[in-house]
Amino acid sequence: MRGALLIAKKEFLELSKDRKTLFFAFVLPFLLYPAIFGMMAKMAKRDEAQNRSKASRVYLVDPSSAIAGLLQADSKRFELVPKPEGDLRQALRDQKLDLAVEVEPGAAAALQGHATFSITATTDESERSAEIALKRLREALDGQQKAWIQERLHALGASAQLAEPLKLEVKNAADPALEIGKVMGRILPYLLMIMMYTGSMQHGIYATAGEKERHTLLSLMATRLPRNQIILGKLLYIFSMGVIAALLNLLSMGLSIPFMSGGSTSSAQALAAVANPMTLGLTFMIMVPLGLFFSNFILLMGIQARNTIEAGSAITPGIFLVVFLGIFTMAPGVDKMAFLAYVPVVNVCLALRKLFSQQFNQMEYLVSFAMTVGLAGLMTWVSTRILNREKALFKA
Amino acid sequence: MIQLNQVHKSFTVKDRKTRAAKRIDAVRGISLEVRPGEIYGLLGPNGAGKSTTLRMIAGLMDPDSGSIHVCGHETRQKPEAVRACLGYLSTDMGVYVRFTPRELLRIFGEFQDVDPRVAERRGLHLLEKLQLADFADVKMEGFSSGQKQKVSIARALLHDPKVVIFDEPTTGLDVLTAKTVLDLLRIMREEGRTVIVSTHVMPMVEDICDRVGIIFDGKLHGDAPPLDLLRSRNAKSLDEVFFQLAAESEEIH
């Protein structure tokens, strides 16, 4: 193992000489996430405040003035605007107004006669300002509807409770930590996999096909170090870089949480409750063999390639596979498919998802862990066997 | 001491047009012996099998049949022991340009299990001999090909190997640097090392080699001292011998 450690040391020393790569690998994540998340949170907050402070622009068609007075009276929340030129739907999409409300012509008469009338609201729900406008309209109409019902019941001499046989009270059983845990459980495995893979990728290509391209691999092979030690040393380096990249990115994301929550401590406290040492330890334990599996794949493709371009072409599709599997495991209902515990890579994502959402299943975790360890071990054995061949090493 | 006994090596390549696998016999039954304190010159055109032969001697490739012994070790059975007593240099070997020569030699000293203090001392001594001591702490990114070749030579000799294999050591070097390399080869002979040099430069072979072997189509011709070879072929120079062998080879085919 001494030889493998010496090779890994050489790789790290070589990396330490390249300031640009050091900056991009170790410093940038710490600056990038807080900057991006901070900026995003600030922009979202400003946008929300702007949307909430200004009145929603409503084009109202109400021939019998059934609700016009209601909206006009609430000038802080509603601004009635004239009919825009051209197509109404297009005007909504172009954000010339937030809401178009059409009340049926006989609304006032229906109201008088204790009948029902309809209101049609048209909006572009993909816009936040339209969403707020619709919510405001619902609130205004709900309040008014209650008043009208009270009036009708009063006229009939009935009690106010007649139209309200039950009251539904909803209590949220999930504490903030569980809610955050569920969100993290969906996103975290996906992020960890991508970070580990991409973190290993560039360094893996540099240390394998790059060595061939720079004609330095032969000088390593001409030393007394056994070939399998050279291969294992490179594997150790690629794996370490993947783990370091994933940990640094996660740490940086963790540090960005205060920026995201606008400085509030509640989400940070909830996060701290989820990210307890046990959960983090189990996460790390299962990510190690998965990282080893990825590193082996990168090593295998890298050493067999003639140059860095060829290695890049062979290794890059792996990202798409990782992204696909990651997205698949985020889908609702996937965690209920028991057979997925036997599908490599996917089972790690699911085990982590359950771990963070406090649905930890010991057996499923152990199956996933054992399978990933076995797979990583098999892959390491295959790598050292294949890469020991002259055909792979002298391919040029 | 190097001993090759009926060594064969072939490669399978794919014909791009017909997609059929084709066997190429790179080395065909080569036997030779190189003794300590001797410089052996291996000549031959491109693709004749020189580099493959040298790589097999260095334990980097395995022969298909036959046997190779270096420092008393069989290359297939103990490749690490072979490489421990051998210094190998090839023109297509690069250096780690992010390091300085001193750093590179320190790292390779560790790889070769040389005591760090000894590696430091010996590395600097070699750099001095190769007139590169002033650049010992300069990053190799801006080095010329000659400077890089000198660092490679120092790397190959750092662990004080008994056997030295230089595959075309003067290719791409200017006259002065090439002379430095040749002087170093002479010193190594005086120190009793076993040296094999492959080259295209005939005057260099006549000048420094004790014995010469010419490889054509994977076969070894004329394993003898340069003067004996000239006499036996009735030739004035090794170039002439080379052309004679090339003509004979074409006649056979």
Interface residues (C-beta under 8 A of the other chain):
Chain A: G3 L6 K9 K10 L13 E14 K17 D18 R214 H215 T216 L218 S219 L220 M221 A222 T223 R224 L225 P226 E390 F394
Chain B: A58 L60 M61 D62 P79 E80 A81 R83 A84 L86 Y88 S90 D92 M93 G94 V95 Y96 V97 R98 F99 E103 I107 F108 E110 F111 Q112 D113 K139 S152 R155 A156 H159
